Amino acid sequence: MAVPERPQRWVPLGEGLLLLEFADRPSPAVTEAIVRVRDRLLARPFPGLLELIPGYTTLGLLYDPEAVVAALGGASDGSGAEAADPAEAARRLAEASLNAGEDPAPDGRGDRSPPSAASGEAPRPAAEPVEIPVRYDGEDLEALAERTGLSREDIVRLHSGTIYTVYMIGFMPGFPYLGEVPEPLRVPRRSVPRTRVPAGAVGIAGAQTGIYPYESPGGWWIIGHTPLRMFDPAADPPVRLRIGDRVRFVPVE
């Protein structure tokens, strides 16, 4: 199925939020489309744009209702001018920004300074996959081998031999949802979550793999650990991985 370069639906959610829906399920192509639209809106922000929040298959667009209506010459309360719908005003302004010229960079992720409207992450120049060193010593490695019928060596080979795409950052600051795990490694979440998963744990759940930035409860199958810090509030940017990044896990002793 072809992935649209623009949102398929613009859904108003309450006052001041539009949800741009691109597809029904995540994929690298869907993420690329979301990042491209986000970066174009960051490069050409319209009056009233406050924040852009990328998700699995969506882009949340936060806006100031009064500002977007005023930008189109109306008034949201109907006083002194014809009333206007803020969600429709925001959609029209966003589409005008998207239609204004070509992408700032060929891949939509060029090196430029974002405007004041925040996206939750700064664009990163296109590059080789980000390498994450992993000790494949996870507490679920043996159980996963037994469940899948694979050897430990096969699990490591399959997991580290795939280039993943960061679909989303969520659950906790810096937690990357990466897709997609090779079919033989796909297993449901653990039936009984752990009350403690250490920071740096690398896990698998369904078609995704991820990295726990902090110690927390969790239900993913833990197959290894990375010494890298995934979230550092003192760093700029604080997150090591960002939506749209390509990632490769590198086995280490």
Phi, psi and omega per residue, in radians:
M1 nan 2.290 -3.133
A2 -1.218 2.472 3.135
V3 -1.674 2.188 -3.135
P4 -1.183 2.532 3.094
E5 -1.387 -0.319 3.105
R6 -2.084 2.859 3.125
P7 -1.041 2.494 3.036
Q8 -1.393 -0.539 -3.129
R9 -2.468 2.553 3.045
W10 -2.022 1.898 -3.004
V11 -1.956 2.026 3.067
P12 -1.222 2.325 3.097
L13 -2.225 1.664 -3.127
G14 1.235 -2.867 -3.109
E15 -1.611 2.045 3.054
G16 1.676 0.234 3.119
L17 -2.436 2.263 2.972
L18 -1.997 2.367 3.071
L19 -1.861 2.024 3.130
L20 -1.594 1.998 -3.090
E21 -1.757 2.218 -3.068
F22 -1.815 -0.591 -3.059
A23 -2.851 3.058 -3.127
D24 -1.598 -0.355 3.135
R25 -2.503 2.677 -3.102
P26 -1.299 2.711 3.029
S27 -2.876 2.831 3.076
P28 -0.979 -0.652 -3.132
A29 -1.191 -0.661 3.104
V30 -1.142 -0.781 3.113
T31 -1.053 -0.720 3.117
E32 -1.054 -0.723 3.133
A33 -1.144 -0.722 3.124
I34 -1.101 -0.791 -3.135
V35 -1.108 -0.706 -3.128
R36 -1.099 -0.805 3.132
V37 -1.146 -0.757 3.098
R38 -1.007 -0.812 -3.085
D39 -1.178 -0.593 3.099
R40 -1.182 -0.671 3.104
L41 -1.233 -0.592 3.065
L42 -1.165 -0.646 -3.123
A43 -1.285 -0.470 -3.132
R44 -2.311 1.165 -3.098
P45 -1.166 2.476 3.110
F46 -1.709 2.802 3.140
P47 -1.019 2.230 3.121
G48 1.707 -0.150 3.099
L49 -1.222 2.196 -3.091
L50 -1.870 -0.758 -3.047
E51 -2.822 2.643 3.077
L52 -2.154 2.240 -3.019
I53 -2.174 1.771 -3.141
P54 -1.348 2.509 3.090
G55 -2.271 -2.880 -3.134
Y56 -0.961 -0.973 -3.061
T57 -2.278 0.243 -3.040
T58 -2.381 2.889 2.987
L59 -2.313 2.020 3.089
G60 -1.435 2.300 -3.103
L61 -2.076 1.856 3.089
L62 -1.579 2.365 -3.082
Y63 -2.526 2.824 3.074
D64 -1.576 1.951 -3.059
P65 -0.975 -0.784 -3.118
E66 -1.155 -0.663 -3.096
A67 -1.188 -0.712 -3.114
V68 -1.240 -0.624 3.090
V69 -1.154 -0.777 3.136
A70 -1.087 -0.599 -3.134
A71 -1.127 -0.430 3.103
L72 -1.733 0.104 3.051
G73 1.465 0.305 3.133
G74 -1.976 -2.978 3.090
A75 -2.413 2.300 -3.039
S76 -1.265 -0.385 -3.106
D77 -1.760 -0.020 3.082
G78 1.428 0.013 -3.110
S79 -1.513 2.093 3.056
G80 1.419 -0.094 3.141
A81 -2.809 2.859 3.129
E82 -1.111 2.353 -3.129
A83 -1.112 2.576 3.130
A84 -2.318 2.669 3.122
D85 -1.546 2.040 -3.104
P86 -1.023 -0.695 -3.129
A87 -1.107 -0.732 3.108
E88 -1.172 -0.655 3.102
A89 -1.109 -0.763 3.132
A90 -1.107 -0.722 3.124
R91 -1.087 -0.781 -3.127
R92 -1.111 -0.713 3.134
L93 -1.181 -0.700 3.129
A94 -1.138 -0.755 3.124
E95 -1.125 -0.633 3.090
A96 -1.119 -0.695 3.102
S97 -1.134 -0.722 -3.136
L98 -1.186 -0.505 -3.115
N99 -1.519 -0.085 -3.053
A100 -1.517 1.393 3.031
G101 1.568 -3.006 -3.077
E102 -1.550 2.987 3.052
D103 -0.988 2.450 3.086
P104 -1.046 -0.480 3.106
A105 -2.435 2.672 -3.070
P106 -0.942 -0.627 -3.110
D107 -1.778 0.109 3.139
G108 1.301 0.142 -3.077
R109 -2.345 0.613 -3.061
G110 -1.221 2.984 -3.092
D111 -1.468 1.892 3.128
R112 -2.700 2.792 -3.137
S113 -1.514 2.140 -3.134
P114 -1.230 2.631 3.087
P115 -1.274 -3.020 -3.035
S116 -1.153 -0.484 3.089
A117 -1.127 2.169 -3.020
A118 -1.565 2.583 3.064
S119 -1.926 -0.061 -3.064
G120 1.523 -0.110 -3.140
E121 -2.938 2.556 3.138
A122 -1.547 2.540 3.067
P123 -1.018 2.550 3.133
R124 -2.097 2.373 3.106
P125 -0.998 2.550 3.099
A126 -1.021 2.446 -3.064
A127 -2.727 3.117 3.029
E128 -1.155 2.844 3.122
P129 -0.970 2.492 3.050
V130 -1.265 2.225 -3.111
E131 -1.656 2.268 3.126
I132 -2.027 1.964 3.110
P133 -1.231 2.406 -3.098
V134 -2.380 2.281 2.895
R135 -1.555 1.991 -3.108
Y136 -1.447 1.317 -3.089
D137 -2.260 0.452 -3.035
G138 -1.144 2.642 -3.092
E139 -1.196 -0.265 3.126
D140 -1.800 0.114 -3.051
L141 -1.092 -0.791 -3.128
E142 -1.154 -0.764 -3.136
A143 -1.133 -0.647 3.117
L144 -1.190 -0.657 3.095
A145 -1.092 -0.744 3.139
E146 -1.156 -0.704 -3.098
R147 -1.209 -0.683 -3.064
T148 -1.596 -0.279 -3.061
G149 1.374 0.195 3.120
L150 -1.688 2.738 3.020
S151 -1.423 2.840 3.047
R152 -0.974 -0.713 -3.124
E153 -1.117 -0.673 3.114
D154 -1.156 -0.692 3.117
I155 -1.077 -0.805 3.126
V156 -1.099 -0.770 -3.126
R157 -1.091 -0.781 -3.119
L158 -1.199 -0.785 -3.098
H159 -1.159 -0.740 -3.092
S160 -1.474 -0.190 -3.116
G161 -1.613 0.142 -3.104
T162 -1.965 2.469 2.991
I163 -1.648 2.113 -3.081
Y164 -1.781 2.763 3.038
T165 -1.968 2.359 3.051
V166 -1.312 1.897 -3.141
Y167 -1.385 -0.609 -3.032
M168 -2.902 2.683 2.957
I169 -1.931 2.142 -3.095
G170 -2.947 -2.913 -3.100
F171 1.255 -0.941 3.019
M172 -2.650 2.825 -3.098
P173 -0.960 2.159 3.063
G174 1.537 -0.015 -3.132
F175 -1.365 2.005 -3.119
P176 -1.627 2.284 2.987
Y177 -1.640 2.004 -3.010
L178 -1.989 2.379 3.110
G179 -2.369 2.728 -0.055
E180 -2.137 2.573 -3.124
V181 -1.229 2.471 3.068
P182 -0.936 2.535 -3.046
E183 -0.896 -0.752 -3.104
P184 -1.105 -0.337 -3.104
L185 -1.655 -0.026 -3.030
R186 -1.402 2.033 3.125
V187 -2.381 2.623 3.087
P188 -1.124 2.855 3.020
R189 -0.960 2.738 3.087
R190 -1.020 2.465 -3.139
S191 -1.162 -0.519 3.098
V192 -2.132 1.839 3.137
P193 -1.110 2.678 3.040
R194 -1.404 2.596 3.063
T195 -1.431 -0.286 -3.128
R196 -2.511 2.032 2.999
V197 -2.057 2.232 -3.053
P198 -1.254 2.711 3.039
A199 -1.048 2.425 3.136
G200 1.572 -0.052 3.132
A201 -1.160 2.393 3.095
V202 -1.850 2.167 -3.043
G203 -2.242 2.936 3.092
I204 -2.239 2.412 3.018
A205 -2.643 2.036 -3.098
G206 1.099 -2.302 -3.121
A207 -1.570 0.146 -3.046
Q208 -2.054 2.720 2.960
T209 -2.213 2.700 -3.090
G210 -2.712 3.027 -3.092
I211 -2.300 2.192 3.131
Y212 -1.365 2.066 3.132
P213 -1.305 -0.518 -3.112
Y214 -2.275 2.828 2.963
E215 -1.142 2.320 -3.103
S216 -2.882 2.936 2.938
P217 -1.160 2.756 3.128
G218 -3.053 2.658 -3.097
G219 -2.029 0.239 3.130
W220 -1.468 2.729 3.082
W221 -1.367 2.030 -3.058
I222 -1.526 2.057 -3.101
I223 -1.945 -0.172 -3.131
G224 -3.043 -3.037 -3.120
H225 -2.514 2.514 3.041
T226 -2.001 2.495 3.104
P227 -1.394 -0.151 -3.078
L228 -1.266 2.518 3.073
R229 -1.542 2.108 -3.040
M230 -1.478 -0.370 3.125
F231 -2.492 2.215 3.134
D232 -2.377 1.812 -3.077
P233 -1.066 -0.320 3.137
A234 -1.523 -0.194 -3.106
A235 -1.539 2.866 3.089
D236 -2.319 1.821 0.028
P237 -1.384 2.826 -3.091
P238 -1.305 -0.342 -3.112
V239 -1.709 2.456 3.119
R240 -1.374 -0.645 -3.128
L241 -2.030 2.589 -3.119
R242 -2.332 2.732 -3.105
I243 -0.938 2.346 -3.123
G244 1.630 -0.291 3.093
D245 -1.084 2.580 2.993
R246 -1.756 2.429 -2.974
V247 -2.305 2.439 3.038
R248 -2.231 2.300 3.069
F249 -1.581 2.309 -3.078
V250 -2.015 2.043 3.123
P251 -1.116 2.367 3.065
V252 -2.359 2.788 3.123
E253 -1.473 nan nan
